[in-house]
Amino acid sequence: MTNYDLIYFALLPLLVAMLVVSVVHPTLVKIARRKHIVDTPNARKLNKVPVPMLGGVGVLCGILFAMGVVGCYGFQQSVSVMVVIALVVMLYTGVGDDILDFRPRWKFALQAFVVMLLIVPIGVSIDGLGGLWGLYYLPRWLSVILTLVAGVGIINAINLIDGVDGLCGMYVMMASLFFGLTFLVVGDMAYAVVAFATFGALIPFVLHNMYGTKYKMFLGDGGSLVLGFLSALFALRVVQIGEQMQNVGLYAFAFAVLSVPVCDTLRVMTTRMAHGTSPFKPDKRHLHHIFIALGMSHSATAFAMVMIGVIVVAAWAFVGMSGADGEVQIYATLVIALLLTWGVYYMLDYAIKRDMAWVTSMRCMLRRYSMRRTVMVKHLVKVLNDKT
């Protein structure tokens, strides 16, 4: 990895995507308000007023524009046009669901369709385990099933964490940064461009989403499904690189990066089924809901969940550097991820329901802290809301 690689394949797409989203975001807010494409508050949602939800349109616009500027659609560092088609399908699926409220089976069918686009035309799939558990190559039918389950699962996991301001965008920013650096290191420059373009496109959106009022906007299902697809694409591509390099540590790495939404979604769905309800029935059992119940603000909740993800990745790196093989890395990463997601959720849930003394103290501390804003944050809020 040279300085040229860092500038052309990382910094350039990041800056282009960030600039494009900064320009189009205010216009999309006005369009969403004019056409009443807003997220209306209800008993399950945390927003108190209707909020525009076309954020995914602006984010995808920035990503695609940056990919074009860098040349991802041609020459030696190409990204299949099927990736663009899949992104557009996810965007239309989500925006359509935001407006028309699609049935879950139609959403799942379209998610399976875009994952099949990865498998067949693009060739991104889990074809083997690189020697993990003694397996190098998988039968084609098993490879397709495993890739479909992983891809659709990741898409929905990212979609389901879009419950508080900034969380989905910040988490995918973190994931894109880790995956993008990995692609740079292994020389997969086309996917590095997509990852860093995703990171850059989310910067202005997240700032408006967390600190804006005049141009505050949600991702909507269109945005969260697009980010879910990109997360699945990056994870599957990293796994594929692991197969080619016989570096099974990349399997644990891919899981570590996405461990928080994946583990949280598994816990929520299994809990719903244990209570005799549909695993897809909305409720307030997510990890971000328990942080909100503790008294944390939306921004603090988002930062906390991103930091949990960073800690899991750091733990994976520590285990890997200690000389552990791929199997140990996966087991260790899984245990740490479950402790930091399931363990934290059940601990907080137990304490909140029993109104323990330390919970009251924590709420008082969080309330005092949330009432104070640093000079930097106050200036940022002013800049975001004064923009015309």
Buried (B, 14 or more C-beta within 10 A) or exposed (E): BEEEBBEBBBBBBBBBBBBBBBEBBBEBBEBBBEEEBBBEEEEEEBBEEBBBBBBBBBBBBBBBBBBBBBBBBEEEBEBBEBBBEBBBBBBEBBBBBBBEEBEEEEBBEBBBEBBBBBBEBBEBBBBBBBBBEEEEEBEEEEBBEBBBEBBBBBBBBBBBBBBBBBBBBBBBBBBBBBBBBBBBEBEBBBBBBBBBBBBBBBBBBBBBBBBBEEBBBBBBBBBBBBBBBBBBBBBBBBBBBBBEEEBBBBBBBBBBBBBBBBBBBBBBBEBBEEEEEEEEEBEBBBBBBBBBBBBBBBBBBBBBBBEBBBBBBEBBBEBBEEEBEBBBBBEBBBEBBBBBBBEBBEEBBEBBEEEEEEBEEBBEEBEEEBEEEEEEEEEBBEEBBEEE
